[in-house]
């Protein structure tokens, strides 16, 4: 599954911050993730007290579908 910047996603699980699981957020990355983020997508707007999180593709699903 691939994502683009601005996609709304549901965080199924998140090793970076388990509090984000079950919440929705928005993909920030304009290009597919690389070695700097260890292949993880940056997801923002997850929650008021949760900053941007890094999630692997298998931890995300499209929220709009």
Secondary structure, 3 states (H helix, E strand, C coil): CCCCCCCEEEECCCCCCHHHCCCEEEECCCCCCCHHHCCCEEEECCECCECCEEECHHHEEECCC
